Amino acid sequence: MTTDTTTSDRRTVDETITVCRAEELPQGAMRLIEADGRKIGVFHTDDGALYAIEDRCSHDDGPLAEGELDGAACTVECPRHGSLFDLRTGRPKTHPAYLPVETFEARIEGGEVKFDY
């Protein structure tokens, strides 16, 4: 049996986190930050979209942010065992991971990259 996390299961937004100036995160880049003791990877994809995702593979807690970003497909590959995670939803697209990880709303506001945490 698998468990799925939906938007309604997520906690409410407590604060907005500023990551960096927008020009410091070009397309195809990632910035890793820590918020409330958790690591979050913020990715700027090829189409100019921003995504923030928990830096933890649901398979073995590996560091997703160290994996390869495919900005066109909007995925990041876990460097340990190769699971692909969708940056938009946090859901794994390939095994061995089968549980989603948390994602956060990311954007550019006032010339800064931010996400709601």
N, CA, C and O atoms as a GROMACS GRO file, in nm:
protein
  468
    1MET      N    1   0.084  -0.118   0.000
    1MET     CA    2   0.000   0.000   0.000
    1MET      C    3   0.088   0.124   0.000
    1MET      O    4   0.185   0.132   0.076
    2THR      N    5   0.056   0.220  -0.084
    2THR     CA    6   0.133   0.344  -0.087
    2THR      C    7   0.052   0.456  -0.025
    2THR      O    8  -0.071   0.454  -0.024
    3THR      N    9   0.123   0.552   0.026
    3THR     CA   10   0.059   0.670   0.085
    3THR      C   11   0.089   0.788  -0.004
    3THR      O   12   0.201   0.802  -0.054
    4ASP      N   13  -0.009   0.872  -0.025
    4ASP     CA   14   0.008   0.988  -0.110
    4ASP      C   15  -0.021   1.113  -0.028
    4ASP      O   16  -0.114   1.116   0.052
    5THR      N   17   0.060   1.216  -0.048
    5THR     CA   18   0.037   1.343   0.019
    5THR      C   19  -0.028   1.438  -0.079
    5THR      O   20   0.024   1.459  -0.189
    6THR      N   21  -0.140   1.495  -0.042
    6THR     CA   22  -0.207   1.592  -0.127
    6THR      C   23  -0.190   1.729  -0.067
    6THR      O   24  -0.146   1.745   0.047
    7THR      N   25  -0.227   1.829  -0.146
    7THR     CA   26  -0.214   1.966  -0.099
    7THR      C   27  -0.289   1.988   0.032
    7THR      O   28  -0.242   2.062   0.118
    8SER      N   29  -0.404   1.924   0.049
    8SER     CA   30  -0.483   1.945   0.171
    8SER      C   31  -0.414   1.887   0.294
    8SER      O   32  -0.448   1.925   0.406
    9ASP      N   33  -0.320   1.796   0.276
    9ASP     CA   34  -0.248   1.737   0.389
    9ASP      C   35  -0.132   1.824   0.436
    9ASP      O   36  -0.077   1.800   0.544
   10ARG      N   37  -0.094   1.922   0.358
   10ARG     CA   38   0.022   2.004   0.392
   10ARG      C   39  -0.013   2.103   0.502
   10ARG      O   40  -0.128   2.145   0.518
   11ARG      N   41   0.090   2.138   0.578
   11ARG     CA   42   0.069   2.234   0.684
   11ARG      C   43   0.048   2.373   0.624
   11ARG      O   44   0.078   2.395   0.507
   12THR      N   45  -0.003   2.464   0.704
   12THR     CA   46  -0.025   2.598   0.654
   12THR      C   47   0.108   2.673   0.645
   12THR      O   48   0.206   2.636   0.710
   13VAL      N   49   0.110   2.778   0.564
   13VAL     CA   50   0.230   2.858   0.546
   13VAL      C   51   0.254   2.941   0.671
   13VAL      O   52   0.165   3.013   0.716
   14ASP      N   53   0.374   2.932   0.726
   14ASP     CA   54   0.409   3.007   0.845
   14ASP      C   55   0.485   3.134   0.812
   14ASP      O   56   0.470   3.235   0.880
   15GLU      N   57   0.568   3.129   0.707
   15GLU     CA   58   0.648   3.245   0.675
   15GLU      C   59   0.696   3.239   0.530
   15GLU      O   60   0.690   3.135   0.465
   16THR      N   61   0.742   3.354   0.483
   16THR     CA   62   0.803   3.363   0.351
   16THR      C   63   0.953   3.369   0.370
   16THR      O   64   1.003   3.450   0.448
   17ILE      N   65   1.025   3.284   0.299
   17ILE     CA   66   1.171   3.275   0.308
   17ILE      C   67   1.232   3.343   0.185
   17ILE      O   68   1.193   3.312   0.072
   18THR      N   69   1.325   3.433   0.207
   18THR     CA   70   1.400   3.494   0.097
   18THR      C   71   1.524   3.410   0.071
   18THR      O   72   1.601   3.383   0.163
   19VAL      N   73   1.542   3.370  -0.053
   19VAL     CA   74   1.652   3.281  -0.091
   19VAL      C   75   1.774   3.362  -0.136
   19VAL      O   76   1.884   3.344  -0.084
   20CYS      N   77   1.754   3.452  -0.231
   20CYS     CA   78   1.862   3.532  -0.287
   20CYS      C   79   1.804   3.636  -0.381
   20CYS      O   80   1.683   3.637  -0.404
   21ARG      N   81   1.888   3.722  -0.436
   21ARG     CA   82   1.845   3.813  -0.542
   21ARG      C   83   1.816   3.730  -0.667
   21ARG      O   84   1.882   3.628  -0.690
   22ALA      N   85   1.722   3.771  -0.745
   22ALA     CA   86   1.681   3.695  -0.863
   22ALA      C   87   1.797   3.670  -0.959
   22ALA      O   88   1.808   3.562  -1.017
   23GLU      N   89   1.885   3.770  -0.976
   23GLU     CA   90   1.997   3.753  -1.070
   23GLU      C   91   2.102   3.654  -1.019
   23GLU      O   92   2.188   3.611  -1.096
   24GLU      N   93   2.096   3.617  -0.893
   24GLU     CA   94   2.190   3.520  -0.836
   24GLU      C   95   2.147   3.375  -0.858
   24GLU      O   96   2.219   3.283  -0.820
   25LEU      N   97   2.029   3.354  -0.919
   25LEU     CA   98   1.980   3.219  -0.947
   25LEU      C   99   1.937   3.212  -1.093
   25LEU      O  100   1.818   3.221  -1.123
   26PRO      N  101   2.034   3.196  -1.184
   26PRO     CA  102   2.001   3.193  -1.327
   26PRO      C  103   1.927   3.064  -1.365
   26PRO      O  104   1.925   2.968  -1.288
   27GLN      N  105   1.868   3.063  -1.483
   27GLN     CA  106   1.800   2.944  -1.532
   27GLN      C  107   1.898   2.827  -1.534
   27GLN      O  108   2.014   2.842  -1.572
   28GLY      N  109   1.849   2.710  -1.492
   28GLY     CA  110   1.931   2.590  -1.487
   28GLY      C  111   2.010   2.575  -1.359
   28GLY      O  112   2.086   2.480  -1.343
   29ALA      N  113   1.992   2.669  -1.265
   29ALA     CA  114   2.068   2.666  -1.140
   29ALA      C  115   1.980   2.624  -1.023
   29ALA      O  116   1.857   2.622  -1.032
   30MET      N  117   2.046   2.591  -0.912
   30MET     CA  118   1.980   2.552  -0.790
   30MET      C  119   2.049   2.622  -0.674
   30MET      O  120   2.169   2.646  -0.677
   31ARG      N  121   1.971   2.655  -0.573
   31ARG     CA  122   2.025   2.714  -0.450
   31ARG      C  123   1.970   2.632  -0.334
   31ARG      O  124   1.849   2.610  -0.325
   32LEU      N  125   2.058   2.586  -0.247
   32LEU     CA  126   2.018   2.508  -0.129
   32LEU      C  127   2.018   2.600  -0.008
   32LEU      O  128   2.116   2.671   0.018
   33ILE      N  129   1.908   2.599   0.064
   33ILE     CA  130   1.900   2.681   0.185
   33ILE      C  131   1.845   2.596   0.299
   33ILE      O  132   1.791   2.487   0.278
   34GLU      N  133   1.858   2.647   0.418
   34GLU     CA  134   1.803   2.579   0.535
   34GLU      C  135   1.696   2.668   0.596
   34GLU      O  136   1.717   2.788   0.615
   35ALA      N  137   1.582   2.608   0.627
   35ALA     CA  138   1.471   2.680   0.690
   35ALA      C  139   1.418   2.594   0.803
   35ALA      O  140   1.374   2.481   0.782
   36ASP      N  141   1.423   2.647   0.922
   36ASP     CA  142   1.370   2.577   1.039
   36ASP      C  143   1.432   2.437   1.053
   36ASP      O  144   1.363   2.341   1.088
   37GLY      N  145   1.564   2.427   1.026
   37GLY     CA  146   1.634   2.300   1.041
   37GLY      C  147   1.617   2.203   0.925
   37GLY      O  148   1.670   2.093   0.930
   38ARG      N  149   1.542   2.242   0.821
   38ARG     CA  150   1.522   2.156   0.704
   38ARG      C  151   1.591   2.217   0.584
   38ARG      O  152   1.592   2.339   0.567
   39LYS      N  153   1.649   2.132   0.500
   39LYS     CA  154   1.711   2.180   0.377
   39LYS      C  155   1.608   2.178   0.265
   39LYS      O  156   1.532   2.083   0.248
   40ILE      N  157   1.610   2.288   0.188
   40ILE     CA  158   1.518   2.306   0.076
   40ILE      C  159   1.600   2.344  -0.046
   40ILE      O  160   1.683   2.435  -0.040
   41GLY      N  161   1.578   2.275  -0.158
   41GLY     CA  162   1.642   2.309  -0.283
   41GLY      C  163   1.549   2.396  -0.365
   41GLY      O  164   1.433   2.361  -0.386
   42VAL      N  165   1.599   2.510  -0.412
   42VAL     CA  166   1.520   2.600  -0.496
   42VAL      C  167   1.581   2.595  -0.636
   42VAL      O  168   1.698   2.628  -0.655
   43PHE      N  169   1.501   2.553  -0.733
   43PHE     CA  170   1.547   2.529  -0.870
   43PHE      C  171   1.485   2.631  -0.965
   43PHE      O  172   1.368   2.665  -0.953
   44HIS      N  173   1.565   2.678  -1.061
   44HIS     CA  174   1.519   2.769  -1.166
   44HIS      C  175   1.528   2.690  -1.297
   44HIS      O  176   1.638   2.666  -1.347
   45THR      N  177   1.415   2.650  -1.351
   45THR     CA  178   1.413   2.561  -1.467
   45THR      C  179   1.433   2.638  -1.597
   45THR      O  180   1.434   2.761  -1.600
   46ASP      N  181   1.449   2.561  -1.705
   46ASP     CA  182   1.478   2.617  -1.837
   46ASP      C  183   1.370   2.713  -1.886
   46ASP      O  184   1.400   2.806  -1.962
   47ASP      N  185   1.246   2.692  -1.845
   47ASP     CA  186   1.137   2.778  -1.890
   47ASP      C  187   1.118   2.901  -1.802
   47ASP      O  188   1.025   2.979  -1.821
   48GLY      N  189   1.208   2.919  -1.705
   48GLY     CA  190   1.202   3.037  -1.619
   48GLY      C  191   1.122   3.018  -1.492
   48GLY      O  192   1.111   3.112  -1.412
   49ALA      N  193   1.064   2.901  -1.472
   49ALA     CA  194   0.984   2.875  -1.352
   49ALA      C  195   1.074   2.845  -1.232
   49ALA      O  196   1.188   2.799  -1.248
   50LEU      N  197   1.023   2.873  -1.114
   50LEU     CA  198   1.094   2.846  -0.989
   50LEU      C  199   1.019   2.740  -0.910
   50LEU      O  200   0.896   2.742  -0.901
   51TYR      N  201   1.095   2.647  -0.853
   51TYR     CA  202   1.036   2.541  -0.771
   51TYR      C  203   1.121   2.521  -0.647
   51TYR      O  204   1.244   2.525  -0.653
   52ALA      N  205   1.054   2.499  -0.535
   52ALA     CA  206   1.124   2.469  -0.410
   52ALA      C  207   1.076   2.332  -0.364
   52ALA      O  208   0.956   2.305  -0.358
   53ILE      N  209   1.173   2.245  -0.330
   53ILE     CA  210   1.142   2.108  -0.294
   53ILE      C  211   1.230   2.065  -0.178
   53ILE      O  212   1.347   2.104  -0.168
   54GLU      N  213   1.173   1.986  -0.091
   54GLU     CA  214   1.248   1.932   0.022
   54GLU      C  215   1.371   1.858  -0.028
   54GLU      O  216   1.362   1.778  -0.122
   55ASP      N  217   1.485   1.882   0.034
   55ASP     CA  218   1.611   1.818  -0.008
   55ASP      C  219   1.627   1.684   0.061
   55ASP      O  220   1.719   1.663   0.140
   56ARG      N  221   1.533   1.592   0.028
   56ARG     CA  222   1.536   1.463   0.094
   56ARG      C  223   1.464   1.362   0.007
   56ARG      O  224   1.342   1.371  -0.014
   57CYS      N  225   1.538   1.266  -0.044
   57CYS     CA  226   1.475   1.158  -0.120
   57CYS      C  227   1.390   1.074  -0.024
   57CYS      O  228   1.436   1.036   0.084
   58SER      N  229   1.268   1.046  -0.064
   58SER     CA  230   1.180   0.968   0.023
   58SER      C  231   1.219   0.821   0.030
   58SER      O  232   1.165   0.747   0.112
   59HIS      N  233   1.311   0.778  -0.055
   59HIS     CA  234   1.357   0.639  -0.053
   59HIS      C  235   1.458   0.615   0.058
   59HIS      O  236   1.445   0.520   0.135
   60ASP      N  237   1.561   0.703   0.068
   60ASP     CA  238   1.664   0.679   0.171
   60ASP      C  239   1.720   0.809   0.229
   60ASP      O  240   1.831   0.811   0.282
   61ASP      N  241   1.643   0.916   0.220
   61ASP     CA  242   1.682   1.046   0.275
   61ASP      C  243   1.805   1.105   0.207
   61ASP      O  244   1.873   1.189   0.266
   62GLY      N  245   1.835   1.064   0.086
   62GLY     CA  246   1.948   1.118   0.011
   62GLY      C  247   1.926   1.264  -0.025
   62GLY      O  248   1.812   1.311  -0.024
   63PRO      N  249   2.032   1.336  -0.057
   63PRO     CA  250   2.025   1.480  -0.088
   63PRO      C  251   1.980   1.506  -0.233
   63PRO      O  252   2.063   1.501  -0.324
   64LEU      N  253   1.853   1.534  -0.254
   64LEU     CA  254   1.802   1.557  -0.389
   64LEU      C  255   1.871   1.674  -0.458
   64LEU      O  256   1.895   1.669  -0.578
   65ALA      N  257   1.902   1.778  -0.383
   65ALA     CA  258   1.961   1.898  -0.444
   65ALA      C  259   2.097   1.871  -0.507
   65ALA      O  260   2.143   1.950  -0.589
   66GLU      N  261   2.162   1.763  -0.469
   66GLU     CA  262   2.290   1.726  -0.530
   66GLU      C  263   2.271   1.651  -0.661
   66GLU      O  264   2.368   1.624  -0.732
   67GLY      N  265   2.146   1.618  -0.693
   67GLY     CA  266   2.117   1.542  -0.813
   67GLY      C  267   2.112   1.629  -0.937
   67GLY      O  268   2.117   1.752  -0.929
   68GLU      N  269   2.100   1.564  -1.051
   68GLU     CA  270   2.098   1.634  -1.180
   68GLU      C  271   1.959   1.692  -1.207
   68GLU      O  272   1.858   1.622  -1.200
   69LEU      N  273   1.958   1.820  -1.237
   69LEU     CA  274   1.836   1.890  -1.274
   69LEU      C  275   1.811   1.874  -1.423
   69LEU      O  276   1.901   1.897  -1.504
   70ASP      N  277   1.690   1.834  -1.459
   70ASP     CA  278   1.647   1.837  -1.599
   70ASP      C  279   1.542   1.947  -1.606
   70ASP      O  280   1.424   1.924  -1.581
   71GLY      N  281   1.587   2.067  -1.639
   71GLY     CA  282   1.500   2.184  -1.639
   71GLY      C  283   1.388   2.176  -1.740
   71GLY      O  284   1.281   2.232  -1.717
   72ALA      N  285   1.409   2.107  -1.851
   72ALA     CA  286   1.305   2.093  -1.952
   72ALA      C  287   1.195   1.998  -1.906
   72ALA      O  288   1.077   2.022  -1.931
   73ALA      N  289   1.234   1.890  -1.838
   73ALA     CA  290   1.137   1.793  -1.788
   73ALA      C  291   1.085   1.828  -1.650
   73ALA      O  292   0.990   1.766  -1.601
   74CYS      N  293   1.146   1.927  -1.587
   74CYS     CA  294   1.106   1.973  -1.453
   74CYS      C  295   1.123   1.861  -1.349
   74CYS      O  296   1.035   1.835  -1.268
   75THR      N  297   1.242   1.795  -1.355
   75THR     CA  298   1.272   1.687  -1.261
   75THR      C  299   1.412   1.705  -1.204
   75THR      O  300   1.497   1.773  -1.260
   76VAL      N  301   1.432   1.640  -1.090
   76VAL     CA  302   1.565   1.627  -1.031
   76VAL      C  303   1.584   1.479  -1.002
   76VAL      O  304   1.491   1.410  -0.958
   77GLU      N  305   1.707   1.431  -1.027
   77GLU     CA  306   1.737   1.289  -1.007
   77GLU      C  307   1.814   1.271  -0.878
   77GLU      O  308   1.915   1.337  -0.855
   78CYS      N  309   1.767   1.180  -0.793
   78CYS     CA  310   1.838   1.150  -0.669
   78CYS      C  311   1.974   1.091  -0.705
   78CYS      O  312   1.981   0.994  -0.781
   79PRO      N  313   2.083   1.147  -0.651
   79PRO     CA  314   2.215   1.100  -0.689
   79PRO      C  315   2.249   0.962  -0.633
   79PRO      O  316   2.346   0.901  -0.677
   80ARG      N  317   2.174   0.912  -0.538
   80ARG     CA  318   2.206   0.782  -0.478
   80ARG      C  319   2.154   0.664  -0.559
   80ARG      O  320   2.229   0.572  -0.591
   81HIS      N  321   2.025   0.665  -0.591
   81HIS     CA  322   1.966   0.549  -0.657
   81HIS      C  323   1.886   0.582  -0.782
   81HIS      O  324   1.823   0.494  -0.840
   82GLY      N  325   1.889   0.709  -0.825
   82GLY     CA  326   1.834   0.746  -0.955
   82GLY      C  327   1.686   0.776  -0.964
   82GLY      O  328   1.635   0.794  -1.074
   83SER      N  329   1.614   0.782  -0.853
   83SER     CA  330   1.472   0.818  -0.862
   83SER      C  331   1.459   0.959  -0.916
   83SER      O  332   1.530   1.050  -0.873
   84LEU      N  333   1.367   0.977  -1.009
   84LEU     CA  334   1.337   1.110  -1.062
   84LEU      C  335   1.219   1.168  -0.986
   84LEU      O  336   1.116   1.101  -0.970
   85PHE      N  337   1.232   1.293  -0.940
   85PHE     CA  338   1.124   1.360  -0.869
   85PHE      C  339   1.073   1.477  -0.952
   85PHE      O  340   1.152   1.555  -1.006
   86ASP      N  341   0.942   1.490  -0.961
   86ASP     CA  342   0.879   1.601  -1.030
   86ASP      C  343   0.887   1.723  -0.938
   86ASP      O  344   0.836   1.720  -0.826
   87LEU      N  345   0.951   1.830  -0.984
   87LEU     CA  346   0.968   1.950  -0.903
   87LEU      C  347   0.836   2.020  -0.874
   87LEU      O  348   0.825   2.092  -0.774
   88ARG      N  349   0.738   2.002  -0.960
   88ARG     CA  350   0.608   2.068  -0.942
   88ARG      C  351   0.527   2.006  -0.831
   88ARG      O  352   0.456   2.076  -0.758
   89THR      N  353   0.536   1.874  -0.817
   89THR     CA  354   0.448   1.802  -0.723
   89THR      C  355   0.523   1.734  -0.609
   89THR      O  356   0.463   1.703  -0.506
   90GLY      N  357   0.653   1.711  -0.626
   90GLY     CA  358   0.729   1.636  -0.528
   90GLY      C  359   0.713   1.485  -0.541
   90GLY      O  360   0.773   1.410  -0.465
   91ARG      N  361   0.632   1.442  -0.637
   91ARG     CA  362   0.609   1.298  -0.654
   91ARG      C  363   0.723   1.234  -0.733
   91ARG      O  364   0.772   1.293  -0.830
   92PRO      N  365   0.764   1.113  -0.692
   92PRO     CA  366   0.866   1.042  -0.770
   92PRO      C  367   0.805   0.991  -0.900
   92PRO      O  368   0.690   0.946  -0.903
   93LYS      N  369   0.883   0.997  -1.007
   93LYS     CA  370   0.838   0.947  -1.136
   93LYS      C  371   0.895   0.809  -1.165
   93LYS      O  372   0.846   0.738  -1.253
   94THR      N  373   1.001   0.771  -1.090
   94THR     CA  374   1.063   0.640  -1.106
   94THR      C  375   1.096   0.582  -0.969
   94THR      O  376   1.104   0.654  -0.869
   95HIS      N  377   1.116   0.453  -0.967
   95HIS     CA  378   1.154   0.383  -0.844
   95HIS      C  379   1.305   0.392  -0.825
   95HIS      O  380   1.374   0.422  -0.921
   96PRO      N  381   1.359   0.367  -0.707
   96PRO     CA  382   1.294   0.298  -0.596
   96PRO      C  383   1.207   0.387  -0.507
   96PRO      O  384   1.132   0.333  -0.426
   97ALA      N  385   1.212   0.519  -0.517
   97ALA     CA  386   1.125   0.603  -0.435
   97ALA      C  387   0.980   0.587  -0.482
   97ALA      O  388   0.955   0.572  -0.601
   98TYR      N  389   0.887   0.590  -0.388
   98TYR     CA  390   0.746   0.583  -0.425
   98TYR      C  391   0.660   0.680  -0.345
   98TYR      O  392   0.540   0.693  -0.373
   99LEU      N  393   0.717   0.748  -0.247
   99LEU     CA  394   0.644   0.848  -0.170
   99LEU      C  395   0.688   0.988  -0.212
   99LEU      O  396   0.805   1.010  -0.242
  100PRO      N  397   0.595   1.083  -0.214
  100PRO     CA  398   0.633   1.220  -0.251
  100PRO      C  399   0.708   1.291  -0.139
  100PRO      O  400   0.704   1.248  -0.023
  101VAL      N  401   0.776   1.398  -0.175
  101VAL     CA  402   0.839   1.487  -0.078
  101VAL      C  403   0.767   1.621  -0.085
  101VAL      O  404   0.693   1.647  -0.180
  102GLU      N  405   0.788   1.704   0.015
  102GLU     CA  406   0.715   1.830   0.022
  102GLU      C  407   0.769   1.932  -0.077
  102GLU      O  408   0.890   1.942  -0.099
  103THR      N  409   0.679   2.007  -0.136
  103THR     CA  410   0.715   2.118  -0.224
  103THR      C  411   0.661   2.248  -0.164
  103THR      O  412   0.574   2.246  -0.077
  104PHE      N  413   0.714   2.359  -0.211
  104PHE     CA  414   0.678   2.490  -0.158
  104PHE      C  415   0.659   2.587  -0.274
  104PHE      O  416   0.727   2.576  -0.376
  105GLU      N  417   0.569   2.681  -0.258
  105GLU     CA  418   0.541   2.782  -0.360
  105GLU      C  419   0.659   2.878  -0.371
  105GLU      O  420   0.692   2.946  -0.273
  106ALA      N  421   0.723   2.885  -0.488
  106ALA     CA  422   0.838   2.973  -0.508
  106ALA      C  423   0.805   3.078  -0.613
  106ALA      O  424   0.722   3.056  -0.701
  107ARG      N  425   0.871   3.195  -0.603
  107ARG     CA  426   0.841   3.305  -0.694
  107ARG      C  427   0.950   3.412  -0.686
  107ARG      O  428   1.036   3.408  -0.598
  108ILE      N  429   0.945   3.507  -0.778
  108ILE     CA  430   1.027   3.627  -0.770
  108ILE      C  431   0.935   3.740  -0.727
  108ILE      O  432   0.830   3.765  -0.786
  109GLU      N  433   0.977   3.807  -0.622
  109GLU     CA  434   0.898   3.918  -0.566
  109GLU      C  435   0.994   4.028  -0.524
  109GLU      O  436   1.086   4.004  -0.445
  110GLY      N  437   0.973   4.147  -0.576
  110GLY     CA  438   1.062   4.258  -0.540
  110GLY      C  439   1.207   4.233  -0.578
  110GLY      O  440   1.298   4.281  -0.510
  111GLY      N  441   1.230   4.158  -0.687
  111GLY     CA  442   1.366   4.130  -0.732
  111GLY      C  443   1.436   4.021  -0.654
  111GLY      O  444   1.556   4.000  -0.673
  112GLU      N  445   1.362   3.951  -0.567
  112GLU     CA  446   1.421   3.844  -0.485
  112GLU      C  447   1.346   3.713  -0.506
  112GLU      O  448   1.225   3.711  -0.527
  113VAL      N  449   1.421   3.602  -0.499
  113VAL     CA  450   1.361   3.471  -0.505
  113VAL      C  451   1.311   3.438  -0.364
  113VAL      O  452   1.385   3.449  -0.267
  114LYS      N  453   1.183   3.398  -0.356
  114LYS     CA  454   1.122   3.368  -0.226
  114LYS      C  455   1.039   3.243  -0.237
  114LYS      O  456   0.998   3.203  -0.347
  115PHE      N  457   1.014   3.180  -0.124
  115PHE     CA  458   0.917   3.072  -0.120
  115PHE      C  459   0.844   3.075   0.013
  115PHE      O  460   0.894   3.125   0.114
  116ASP      N  461   0.722   3.020   0.010
  116ASP     CA  462   0.639   3.013   0.129
  116ASP      C  463   0.669   2.885   0.202
  116ASP      O  464   0.663   2.776   0.145
  117TYR      N  465   0.701   2.898   0.330
  117TYR     CA  466   0.739   2.783   0.411
  117TYR      C  467   0.640   2.766   0.524
  117TYR      O  468   0.654   2.673   0.604
   0.00000   0.00000   0.00000
